[in-house]
Amino acid sequence: MQGKSERSIILTGATGFLGAFLMSSLLERGYQVTVLGRPSKTMRLPERLSVLTHWLNIDPGERLSAIEVDFSKKHLGLDNKVYLNLCANAGKIIHCASDTSFAERNRNRVVNTNVNSLLSLLDLVVDGRAEHLYYVSTAYACGKCEGICMETPVTTRSFNNVYEESKAQAEEIIRRSCEANEVPLSIVRPSIVYGDSKTGKSLKFNALYYAVKSISFIRDIFINDIRQGRRRSGKWGFSLDDDGLLYLPLKIYLTNRGSVNLIPIDYFVATFLDIIEHPGTNGIYHITSDNPPDISTLAEYCERFLGVRGIQVLWNQSGKNTNPNPAEELFNKLFEQYRPYLSDNRIFDQSRTQTLTQGAPAPLFTYDIFEKCMAYAVACDWGNIRGFPK
Ligand SMILES: NC(=O)c1ccc[n+]([C@@H]2O[C@H](COP(=O)([O-])OP(=O)(O)OC[C@H]3O[C@@H](n4cnc5c(N)ncnc54)[C@H](OP(=O)(O)O)[C@@H]3O)[C@@H](O)[C@H]2O)c1
């Protein structure tokens, strides 16, 4: 490491989706990036980063270094010398690592990672007299709030899942610590992030991708069934047209009309860099879409991309389908955790963010972008292709 400078950044979460793309752009802009992370089951951290930089098509040269840490331990589990050296280099710190599971069964793990492990990270901020802390939160830290969600601290105590709850708790702990220690803080809250709007490239295939993958999985089951004598599909009227289109009656019931707030990773990164490179960016920043697609539009995109017809979005009070066919049963099961985000009526205020971006909005989520992203996902088998960064 070369000593603290304006261009030194410590980054956590670089082996994840948002962190990897952030790392790439920071390196391209000439920052000296120190990644704090952990090994995978098969690779040490430096090897993981070299697989990633290869995949990202960047040559970081000497500007990237990696330190294996354990966020649950004092001084990040580092020996004294390495810790002091890290402190001496703590310029800007971006905390992007997080457990992104929504599942209640993972509550302990999520709370340990997202809340309890902040202690050692915040010690580093203070011990290293960091110049600025950037915390990657989520627009959904606002929980079950309604109406206009402002770029202000979370006030609700009611959440859709443990992930939202832990991110709200984390925001509060980080805010208090930074206030007490007079460390400038930016809390950045993206909505749901998909791949690059120009290339389709993505590292993770959850949320929107998971819906498309689930329907493509269901499609293949019933195409096979029809080809093998219609044992399951006959009763429910599933059929294959002469032109190969599958008629798949799939009703998705929701309680209200609304949209899905999606932004591409390139917009997230560009806006994040605006925040980092603008002096005096203390505060909370929403990186969200002000023209998000509704679920019916996404269902149409999905039909067109997968060669199916029959997907319908319907609304009733319970948001439940009382007599689901096997395809609907399977879809509901696979997609249950994402339901709170499918019909969102909230508006995410972006006043503070827009002062930096001159009001440049997130790109409109057109079929062209959808197709590019899904084609990329299919080409790499939803991240399962050999050699894909894990
Ligand atoms: N993706 C989205 O749509 C979205 C939307 C809004 C906000 N966010 C926020 O953006 C940030 C990044 O999300 P993401 O989608 O990039 O997540 P991700 O792909 O799941 O990556 C999570 C990152 O956190 C690291 N991590 C998780 N648990 C850890 C632990 N116990 N110790 C050390 N490192 C740990 C992971 O390391 P390993 O690789 O070693 O597991 C990985 O680098 C998170 O703060 C998330 O809340 C994401």
The ligand as an ORCA input file, in Angstrom:
! r2SCAN-3c Opt
* xyz 0 1
  N     -28.434     -6.270     -5.924
  C     -29.375     -5.355     -5.734
  O     -30.357     -5.288     -6.493
  C     -29.266     -4.381     -4.592
  C     -30.271     -3.430     -4.458
  C     -30.210     -2.527     -3.404
  C     -29.150     -2.552     -2.523
  N     -28.190     -3.495     -2.662
  C     -27.081     -3.453     -1.694
  O     -25.866     -3.462     -2.412
  C     -24.864     -4.155     -1.683
  C     -24.285     -5.240     -2.536
  O     -25.320     -6.123     -2.929
  P     -25.072     -7.219     -4.049
  O     -26.335     -7.408     -4.775
  O     -23.833     -6.879     -4.775
  O     -24.857     -8.491     -3.143
  P     -24.062     -9.827     -3.460
  O     -23.831     -9.986     -4.910
  O     -24.783    -10.894     -2.726
  O     -22.649     -9.569     -2.779
  C     -22.535     -9.463     -1.407
  C     -21.097     -9.134     -1.056
  O     -21.016     -9.079      0.383
  C     -20.046    -10.021      0.813
  N     -20.437    -10.658      2.074
  C     -21.636    -11.176      2.398
  N     -21.592    -11.712      3.635
  C     -20.330    -11.505      4.092
  C     -19.651    -11.824      5.304
  N     -20.274    -12.439      6.297
  N     -18.354    -11.475      5.418
  C     -17.714    -10.848      4.411
  N     -18.288    -10.514      3.245
  C     -19.592    -10.839      3.094
  C     -19.991    -11.080     -0.277
  O     -18.781    -11.782     -0.162
  P     -18.653    -13.285     -0.742
  O     -18.523    -13.121     -2.231
  O     -17.445    -13.788     -0.093
  O     -19.901    -14.016     -0.356
  C     -20.103    -10.210     -1.501
  O     -18.869     -9.602     -1.789
  C     -25.532     -4.678     -0.425
  O     -25.242     -3.794      0.611
  C     -27.015     -4.650     -0.760
  O     -27.778     -4.434      0.391
  C     -28.220     -4.421     -3.663
*
